[in-house]
Amino acid sequence: MDRDSGNWHRLPFWLKCWFFINFLSIRTTRSVATRIRAISHASGFVLCALGFVSEPALAGGLIMLANAYLFSLLTWQGDKYGIWYDGQEPRTT
């Protein structure tokens, strides 16, 4: 979908975010796992900083940091076992 098309402009904001983060991708790629890890780390650190003001924010920050470290493990295992589909086009036969 072209971002200049009318279809893109009619999508709800949350769906545009999902497309940006690339969660609707069926094939796993290393770039998606890296993007999720970076977003989780950033939001985790921000929420931990807000934890000085609000305890629920600290809990959310710790959960996001744990998610980021789990995606680090996923990325390491993906590199180890070669599960990534980077650069491979799906077959249409």
C-alpha positions as CSV (number, residue, x, y, z in Angstrom):
1,M,0.0,0.0,0.0
2,D,1.4,3.4,-1.0
3,R,1.5,5.9,1.8
4,D,0.2,8.6,-0.6
5,S,-2.9,6.7,-1.6
6,G,-6.3,7.4,-0.3
7,N,-6.5,3.9,1.3
8,W,-3.6,4.8,3.6
9,H,-5.1,8.1,4.7
10,R,-8.4,6.4,5.5
11,L,-6.8,3.9,7.9
12,P,-7.1,4.5,11.6
13,F,-4.1,5.8,13.4
14,W,-3.6,2.5,15.4
15,L,-3.5,0.5,12.3
16,K,-1.0,2.8,10.7
17,C,1.2,2.2,13.8
18,W,0.8,-1.6,13.4
19,F,1.9,-1.3,9.7
20,F,4.9,0.9,10.8
21,I,6.0,-1.6,13.5
22,N,5.4,-4.4,10.9
23,F,3.4,-6.7,13.3
24,L,1.2,-7.8,10.4
25,S,4.1,-9.5,8.7
26,I,3.7,-13.3,8.5
27,R,7.4,-14.0,7.9
28,T,9.9,-13.2,10.7
29,T,12.7,-10.9,9.8
30,R,15.6,-9.8,11.9
31,S,14.8,-6.1,11.3
32,V,11.3,-6.6,12.9
33,A,12.8,-8.3,16.0
34,T,15.4,-5.5,16.3
35,R,12.7,-2.8,15.9
36,I,10.6,-4.4,18.6
37,R,13.6,-4.7,20.9
38,A,14.5,-1.0,20.4
39,I,10.9,0.1,21.0
40,S,10.6,-2.1,24.1
41,H,13.9,-0.8,25.5
42,A,13.0,2.9,24.9
43,S,9.5,2.6,26.4
44,G,10.9,0.5,29.3
45,F,13.5,3.1,30.2
46,V,10.9,6.0,29.9
47,L,8.4,4.1,32.1
48,C,11.1,3.2,34.7
49,A,12.0,6.9,34.8
50,L,8.3,7.7,35.4
51,G,8.4,5.1,38.1
52,F,9.8,7.7,40.4
53,V,6.4,9.3,40.3
54,S,4.0,6.4,39.8
55,E,4.5,2.8,40.9
56,P,2.4,1.3,38.0
57,A,4.7,3.0,35.5
58,L,7.7,1.3,37.2
59,A,5.9,-2.1,36.9
60,G,5.2,-1.4,33.2
61,G,8.7,-0.3,32.6
62,L,10.1,-3.5,34.1
63,I,7.7,-5.6,32.0
64,M,8.8,-3.7,28.8
65,L,12.5,-4.2,29.7
66,A,11.9,-7.9,30.3
67,N,10.2,-8.0,26.9
68,A,13.2,-6.3,25.3
69,Y,15.6,-8.8,26.8
70,L,13.4,-11.7,25.6
71,F,13.5,-10.3,22.1
72,S,17.3,-10.0,22.5
73,L,17.3,-13.7,23.2
74,L,15.0,-14.3,20.3
75,T,17.4,-12.4,18.0
76,W,20.4,-14.3,19.2
77,Q,18.6,-17.7,18.7
78,G,17.4,-16.5,15.3
79,D,21.0,-15.8,14.3
80,K,22.1,-19.1,15.7
81,Y,19.5,-21.2,14.0
82,G,19.0,-19.1,10.9
83,I,15.2,-18.6,11.1
84,W,15.2,-15.2,9.4
85,Y,13.5,-14.6,6.0
86,D,15.5,-11.4,5.3
87,G,16.0,-10.9,1.6
88,Q,13.8,-13.9,0.6
89,E,10.7,-13.2,-1.5
90,P,7.7,-15.5,-0.9
91,R,7.0,-17.9,-3.7
92,T,3.9,-17.5,-5.8
93,T,3.4,-20.7,-7.7
